[in-house]
Amino acid sequence: MVIAIVLSGVAHAARAQESACGALAPAACAREASARLEQDPTRSVAMLRSACDRGESEGCRVLGALHVLGRFVALDVVQAHTLFGIACDAGNDRACFDLARMLARGEGGRAEPERAITLLERACDARVWASCGELAGMLERGDGGMRADAERARSLYERACENDDAAACEVLADRAESDPRRRVAWLGRACEGGRLAACERWGEALRESDAERAAGALRRACEGGVLSACNGLGLMHEDGAGVARDLERALVLFRRACDGGIALACNNVGRFVEDGIGGARADVAAAAQLYQRACEGGAPVGCNNLALLHEEGRGVVQDATRARELYERACDGGAMLGCYHLAIALDERREARRATELLTRACSEDVAIACTTLGARFEAGRGVMQDLAQASSLYSRACNDEDRLGCVALGSMMQEGRGVPRDLAGAARLFAHACDAGELAGCTRLGLMHQSGEGVAEDAGRAVTLFRRACEGGELRGCNSLGYMFERGLGVGADAVRARDLYARACDGGVLRGCSNLAVLHLRGEGGVPQDTARAVQLFERACEGRNGLACTNLGALVESGGAGLSADPARAASLYRRACEIGHARGCAQLADMLDAGRGVPRDAERASALRAQACGQGYERACVSR
């Protein structure tokens, strides 16, 4: 049967039809027109109209699809609705599907969900598989007065997906959140069927288990214009996961995504620009602008990174208040590092309760450094009730999550038997693990074990190697320990001048034991180090004020005896010993006990003296044990 229609008021005469299609039959004309659309759209549209006028339903359907999109013809959903209806009535099941979607949405005419369902069922039975997926959605929602039927909807989605309807596969993936294996499989089918958003999701899901396939999926999505996938692919190039490590390529991908409005990518460009990597010129001020852009664009990690710059005054004005506001924003947006940094800022303002809450939240979201910091609070009883078992548990969690400082803290508790059974070999393993991973505090702690032979073979040379590695890497406790080795000639030739320089470096960096050790060198004036008693007293005072018990004890001894040019002052000496004892320095407790026994500088108190000697003995000061 020949169908004659009038399109937009334009009559097509038989001569025009013949000139458009030539000698081609209507079906062949429609096929050739569809194939030539991109090369010759004007002639192809004329051929489709001619084929449609001559009764070829596929010509009507393709022309309707062009009117829906506004490609090569005017955007006209009413005309599309008419054309799909003509084609559907002529037996074109794909056109019935297209018409059903318009009827379901009320496009080009009034909404008719019941009729839409009828047409979808017809098209689905005719193996227009996308119709099955569309029908499943309507069943799932209970559209058109139908009773919602999730089971039948799922069956239809599966039927459509198994027959290469990629959209249905993606829907199934959304429904399979509780079954990761099936979710990955559905996403893979959706991606292979051309759903580029599914390719990105598939790539992200495969990142840990199959990095190479993940990179391929992200590349496909990125090349197809899914800019967030470009950002994901950039991260893989940065890490060298599934692809060659290529920082310059990573930066190109980050920039492309950022320029396209992906806020998280702007943060990543900022990281590269801040550090001058991937061929970027180091520019902290430019990095700050990128972080600002990321933050305002909805990437809370950008807020966190901008806050760090404001806190340090790098590239922006130093502003602690602004930093705190940005940390708040980052934390509220779900960037757990923002919660961690906010906790640190609040702790400095003595808002311990909220700081603890934030650390707990960040730790629960696998921010390992937050677990370590929270563990330190429980260990010291700072802002919380002291709980050594909880501290060790938090350190263990942090260590397992690759925070090596947590490993060092847990090793220290194992070494001392605090909160956990004493385990020297286990402590040494943790220190070695942390050291090998670049946490230099672990190198220092392992070096101290080798120096003393506690739990490991006594090996001064190995200790020196570990201390030197730590010190050269900026771990100043390692410098102090290396200075001690040079002072005593352990594992290296004795060199007091070298020891002095190392102690000074540690002291200048805030290691108070280094100040105390440097003071001793100046007090003695040996090995090429000039004697300087005034400098020694200053260093002891500085270290003691910073709660270094050894310095308080040594300064107390000088004050008690009137050494180093000081006036003898038994009362002040007793006060210094008391401070040392309260800090936990056993010899300070024993010295105070002697003064209490003699009633020198303090009222005589034999009972208190005996208790202090017992305390010092229990802390390992053997002379106090003999004097009891």
Secondary structure, 3 states (H helix, E strand, C coil): CCCCCCECCECCCHHHHHHHHCCCCHHHHHHHHHHCCCCCHHHHHHHHHHHHHCCCHHHHHHHHHHHHHCCCCCCCHHHHHHHHHHHHHCCCHHHHHHHHHHHHHCCCCCCCHHHHHHHHHHHHHCCCHHHHHHHHHHHHHCHHHCCCCHHHHHHHHHHHHHCCCHHHHHHHHHHCCCCHHHHHHHHHHHHHCCCHHHHHHHHHHHCCCCHHHHHHHHHHHHHCCCHHHHHHHHHHHHHCCCCCCCHHHHHHHHHHHHHCCCHHHHHHHHHHHHHCCCCCCCCHHHHHHHHHHHHHCCCHHHHHHHHHHHHHCCCCCCCHHHHHHHHHHHHHCCCHHHHHHHHHHHHHCCCHHHHHHHHHHHHHCCCHHHHHHHHHHHHHCCCCCCCHHHHHHHHHHHHHCCCHHHHHHHHHHHHHCCCCCCCHHHHHHHHHHHHHCCCHHHHHHHHHHHHHCCCCCCCHHHHHHHHHHHHHCCCHHHHHHHHHHHHHCCCCCCCHHHHHHHHHHHHHCCCHHHHHHHHHHHHHCCCCCCCCHHHHHHHHHHHHHCCCHHHHHHHHHHHHHCCCCCCCCHHHHHHHHHHHHHHCCHHHHHHHHHHHHHCCCCCCCHHHHHHHHHHHHHCCCHHHHHHC
